Amino acid sequence: MTADSLLTTASADVATPDYDRTALTAGILHFGVGGFHRAHQALAIDRLLNAGTAQEWAICGVGLMPGDRRMADVLRAQDGLYTLVEKHPDGHRDARVIGSIVDYLFAPDDPEAVLERLADPATKIVSLTVTEGGYNISPVTGEFDLRNPAVAADLAGTAAPRTTFGLITEGLRRRRDRGIPAFTVMSCDNIQGNGHVAQRAFGAFASALDPELAQWIEDNARFPNSMVDRITPVTTDTDRAEIREQFGIDDGWPVVAEPFFQWVLEDSFADGRPPYEDAGVQVVADVEPYELMKLRLLNASHQALAYFAHLSGYQYAHEAAADPVFAKFLLAYMHTEGIPTLRPVPGIDLNDYTATLIERFSNPEVKDTVARLAAESSDRIPKWLVPVIMDNLANGRPVRLSAAIVASWARYAEGVGENGDPIVVVDRLADQLTATALTQREDRTAFIRNRELFGDLADQPRFVEAYLDALDSLYARGAHATVAALARA
């Protein structure tokens, strides 16, 4: 598919770039161009460009992983253009062709091209969607893992850098040596304090490489925190076919997303920024209240839904969320256990926010799978739900529903459903989790004694009592009946 045909074959109801793309300058270098970036940050820049601003803030994408080669091929063939389709609950579709990505570099083919783009004075922001695991933070120590072979190779300096850390740090070194201001490193990954995490990771790498450079980076670069939220499922062949049929666009890699869009961004930049607030972004002094709202309401509610839903026989999130029993349970968790742990969130009505979450979860057009929500639980539950439990225990508040969510994970982790069907547990600790879960019918607190995941929760009587009540109910009555009983309480 060529760029010309992407635009010329589109039906009249498809919005297309209303700006001269040849007049744009790439002020943003983005690592990790996937569906979420293209439904989120690239959309925000496209909005600004269509409004006649931000011509110096177009995007150059960078791919590092072998799987990124396909994205490189597609975007180059389409001159960076792609289709974004928003799927509304009533079946309506809104489509637009996004033009904010004006270049794409595949680092394994030409790392020097990436380094020189990093050192270019026009590059003022380097943004990241490299996944939670892309920051190389040890889950055991909480520190940057200098023993990672790829990181160690970059630190040895015997070849061109291949990691995000090696490339970005070398780009900053070149800027320092050439008298060019440092850029902003803007993490957009779903991590609490993502800017702080990025600063710690890049700072640790730079310190191991060159302490003086590390100090220059600390003094001159900026690492703003951000909170990003938009459900963006994996693009399927069905999506491609529907876009071709409905909108006349034969796109090699379109993006589909829910209509909801939220981006809260700390106003801390080293060398300027686009007028993000004009694109619907909340630019604030402190991201943490918004971040905790998302983590403890949206993300934790996904966990509240995932395991119970799978055990109840649901394949898609919208099927479970549309079940009144599940909707009532999720709202009860959010209002009685999630919200009480939050600080005030400026400009947000939490009653409206929680109601919107149920609507979003229930959107039948998004087709978010329960399996996706239930994956990588050992990275999610400790960050999203355990802090809620700890806070409520410390302040004498209820933990019954949160404890039941942990119990649903423990039951799910056994790897066998209620009808004897196998469950594929997708988790970095899958073998360990399943082995432990299979002992819990006799050793009833075995699962929650993992202190790396749960801290001292196994020593907290109120939590243990609620956890065991829920686990016993799952065995005796099944998941759906357990959820119904919890929702009635």
N, C-alpha and C positions, 0 to 999 in steps of 0.2 A: 504494500500500500504506500503510495507516495503522498507527500504533504499536499500537493495540488488536489489530488482526488479526495483526500480527507475533507477538504473544504468545499470542493465543487459538487460533490455528490450528496452532501448533507441536505436533509429536507429543510424547508423554510422555517420550521419551528426550532431549529438548533441554533443556539447562540454561538457566534464565532468571534475571534479576536477583532476588536474595533480599534486597532492601533497598528502602527508600522513596526513590525518585528525587526526589520533591518536597522532601525534607529536605536535599538536597545543595547545596553551594556550590562554584562553579568556582574553584579555586585555581590551576589550570593553564590557560594560554592556549597553544594549539598551532597553529603555522603549518605548513600542508602536510599536511592530513588525507587521506592516501591509504591504500592497502592495507597498507603496512608499519606505519604508525602504529597502525592499527586492529587489526593482528595482534600488536602488540608493546606499546607504551606504554599504549594504552587497555586492553589485556587486563590488564596489571599492576595498573592502578588498579581495574579491575573485580574482580580477585581480592581486593584489600584491602577493597573495599566489601562484597563477599559475606562477608568475615570480620568485618564490623562495625566496621571502622576507616576512616580517611581520608575521612570525610564532607565535609571542607572542601577535598578535593583532587580533585574532579571536574574534567572537562575542557570548555573552550569552544574549539571549533575555529575557525580563521580560514582563509579562502581568498583568495588574491591574484590568481591567474591566470585568464584567461577560461575555461579548462577546468574550473576549480573550481566554476563555477556549477551544473553537474549534481550535484556532491556536495552543494552547498547545498540544492538542490531535494529530493534523496533524503533527506538527514538531517532536513530540516524536516518532510517528509511523514511520516517514521517517528519523530519526536520524538527523534532522535539514536540510536535503536536500530538494530542491524544484527546479522547472523548471522556468526559465525566458525566455519569448519569446518576441523578438522585432518584431514589425509589421511594415514593410516598405510600403510606399504608393503604390508600384506596386504589392502588394500582397505577396511578398517574406517574409518568416519567418526565423529568426535566433533563435535557441534554445540552451540554455546551462543549465546544472545542477549546481547550486550554492552550495558550501560547506562551506562557511565562518561562518555559524551559527552552533556552536558546542554544545550548550546547551540552554534550555529554562526553565524558572521558572515561575510558575503561583502564584503570590504573595498571593492571598486570601487563597490558600491551605497551604502555608508555608512561612509566612513573615520573619521568622528567617533565612531561607535559603537565601533569598534575602539580608537581612542585613549583613550576614556574607560574601556574595559575594562582597557586596559594601565595606566591611572592608578589604577584601583580598588585600595584597600588589600588586598582579598581576593585579588587576583592576586599570587601569590608566585613562580611559575615561569612563564617563557615558553619553551616547547620548540619545536624546529625539526626537520622533515624536509623540507628544501627542495631536496634533491639536492646532489651534489658541486659542480655549477656555480652553485648558488644563493648562494654566498658572494662572488661577483664578484671572485675573485682571478685576476689575469692569469696565464695559463700561461707567458708569456714572462718577466715581471719577478718573479712571485711576490708582487706587492703588490696591494692593493685598487685597483680600476680606477675612479678618479674621473671618467674621461671617458665612462663608460657613460651614455647619454642619460637613462635613467630616474633614475639616481643624481644626475646633474647637475641634473635638474629638481627633485628633492627638495631638493637643496642650495640651489637658487635661492629656494625658499620662496614661490613665487608662487601655489601651490595646495596643497590638502591632500596630505600625503605618500602615495605610492603603492607604494613599495618596502618590503620588510621592514626595511631599514636606517632609512628615514625614519620609519616608523610606530613601531618599537621605540625609536628614539632620542628621538622626540617624547614617547612615553609615559614614558620615564625623566626627561625634562626636566620634565614636569608633576608627577611624583612628587617630584623635588627641590624644585620651587617650592612644593609643598603640604606639604612636611615629611613625606613618606611614604617609608619605606625602599625602596631599590632592590630589584628582583626578580633572580632568577637566570635567566640565558639558558642553556638546556640544549640543546646540539646533539646530535641523534641520527642524524646523517648518517654515511655510510660514508667518513669521511675520517680519516687519521692525525692525531692531536692535534686532533680536531674542536673541542674547547673553545678551544684556543689559536687555531685558525683563526677561529672566531667572534669571539673577543675582538679579534683583529687587525682583522677586517673592520669590526666595529661601532666599534672605537676609531678607525680611520682615518676613517670617515664622521663620527663625532662631532667629531673634531679639525678636520676641514674645515668643519664647521658652527659649532662653538662650543668653543674650547679649554678654557674653564673647565668646561663641561658634560662634556667628555671626561675631564677630571681627576676630576670627581665620580663618573663611571661607573667609572673605573679603581679608585677608592678604595672604592666601595660595592657594585658589582655583582659577581657571580661567574659564571664560565664553566667549569663542570666538563667534563672530558673523559669520553667514554663509548665503549664498544664494544658494538655491537648486532649480533645475528646471528639471522636466521630467514628461510629461503627462503619468499618470498611471491609466487607467480606472479600475473600479471594475471588478474582474474576474467573468465571467459568466459560466453557464453550457455549453454554446456553445463553449467557449474557452477550457474548459476541454475536450469536445468531440473532438475538432479539434486537440488538442495536443495528445490525445490518438491515433487518426487515423493517423496523419501525422508523429508523432515522436515515437510512440509506448510506450508512458509514461502515466501511469494511476496515475496522481498526485492528491492528495487530495486538494491541494490549490496552483496551479501554479500562476504565475504573468505574466501579459502582459503589454507592454509599447511601446512607440514610440522609434525610434532609437536615438533621440536627448538626450544628457546627459550633464548637466552642474552642477558643484558644485564649488562655490567660498568660500574659508574658510580662516578666519583670523588666522594668525600664532601666537596663544597665548595659550600655553598649560602648565599645572602645572608640569607634570611628564612624558614628552616625548609624541611622537605621531608616527603613521605609516608614511612611506614616501608617503603621499597621492599624491604628485605631479607626482609620477611615475604611478599613476592610472588614469591620466587625470583630476585631481582636480587642480584648480587654487588656490594656497596658497599665500595669499597676506597680506600686512600690513593693508589695509583699504578696507573693503567689501562694504561700502556704495555706491560708484558709480555703482557697478554691481547690487546691491540690488535695487536702484532707477530705473535703466534701466529695470529690470524685472517687478517691481511693476507698473511703469508708461507706459510701452510699452506692455509687455505680459499680465499682470493681468488686466490692465485697458482696453486693447483691447478685452479681453474676455467679459468685461462688455459692451463694445461698441457693441459687436456682440449679446450678449445673449438676451436682451429684444426685440430689433428690429427683431432678427431672430425668436423668439417665436411668436411674433405678425404677422410675415410674413408667418407663417405656417411651419417653419423648425423644425425638431425634433433633428437633429444632427448638431454639430458644423461644421463638414466638408462640409455638404450640403450648409450652408450659406456662409462659407469662399470660396467655389468654385464658388459662384455667383459673377461675375465680379463687380457688383454694390457694394456688401459688401466688396470685397477685396479692391476696390478703396477707399471706405469710411474709412476702417481701416488704410490703408496706409496714407491717408490724415490726420487722427487724429494723428498718430504717428509722422509724419514729421512736421506738422504745429503747433501742440499743445503739444505733449508729449516730443519729443526730445529737444525743446528749454529750457525745465526746468531742463535738466540734466547737471551735470558736465562731463568733459571728462572721458571716461571709458577706462583705459589702456588696449591695446591689442584687442580692439573690434572695428570693422567697423560697425557703426550703420546702414548704408545702407544695408549691408549684413545681419545684425541681423534682421531688419524688414522684409526683403524679406524671410528670413528663417522662421520667425513667420507665415507668410501667408502660406508657404508650410506645416508647422507643423499643423496649424489649418485645412488645407485642406486634411489631410491624411485620406482617407476613411476607412482605416483598424483599426484606433484607436476607432472610434465610440464614441467619447466624446459627451455626451448629452447636448443639450441647457439647459435643466432643471437643470443639475448640475451647469452649469456656472451661472445660474440665482438665485441660492439658496444663502441664508444668505447675501443678498445685503447690509443690514444695517451694517454688519461688514466689507464689502469690499469697497463699494463706498467711504465712508469717508476716508479710508486709501489709496486707490489706485488712485482715480480720483479727489476728492476734493482738495488735495494738488496741483495738476496740474492746476486746475482752479484758485486757490488762487495765485499761482506764476505768472500765465499769466496775471491775473487782475492787480497785483501789478506792473508788468513791461510793461503794455500797449500792450500786445500781444493778439492774437485772442482767444476767448473762445467759438465760435459758435458750434463747433462739440462736445466739452465736455458738453456744456449746453444741446445739443440734446440728449446725452447719459443719462443725468439725467432725461430729459423729457420722454425718452423711459421707464425708470424704473418707473416713476410716472404713466404712462399709463398702464404698465404691472401690477403694484400694485393694480389696480382697481379690479383685479381678474376675469375679463371677456375679452375674446379675441375679435378679430374683427368680427368673425362670431357668437358671442354670446356664444361660448364655455367657460366653466369655466377654470380658471387658478388657479392651486394650488400654492399659494405663500408660499414658504418655507423660513421662517425667524423668528428669535426670537421675532421680533416686528410685525409679520404678521397682527394681528388683528388691531393694531394701524395704520399701514401703509395703509391697505385697507380702513379702516374707513375714513382716511384723504383723500386718493386718490379719493374716491367716491364723495367728495364734490368739487373737483377742476374744474368741468365744470362751476360752479358758482363762487366759491372762488378760483380764478385762481392760486394764489401763495401759496395755503394752504400747499401743499406738501413740498415745499422748506423752509417753515418757521420753520421747526424743527431744532433748533439751535444745538442740540446734534449731528445731522447728517451733517448739512451743514454750521455751523458757521453763519457768517453774509451774506451769499450769497444772501439772499432775499433782502438785503439792497443795493446790487450792481446793478445799472441800466443796465450796459452792459450785465451782466449775465442774469438778469431777462428778458430783451428784447429777447435775443437769446433763452432762455428756453421757453418763451411763444410762440415764432414763431414756434419752433419745436413741442410743444404740440398741437398748433392749426393745424399744418400740419398733425399730427398723427390722429386727429379727422376728418379732412376734406378729407385727401387723403389716409390715411393708412400708415402702417410702411414701406412697400417696396418702395412706391413712395417717401416717406420722405427721406429714405436713398439715393435713386437715386438723388434727388435734392441736398442733402448735398454733395454727392460725386462729383457732377458736379461743385459745387461752387469753 
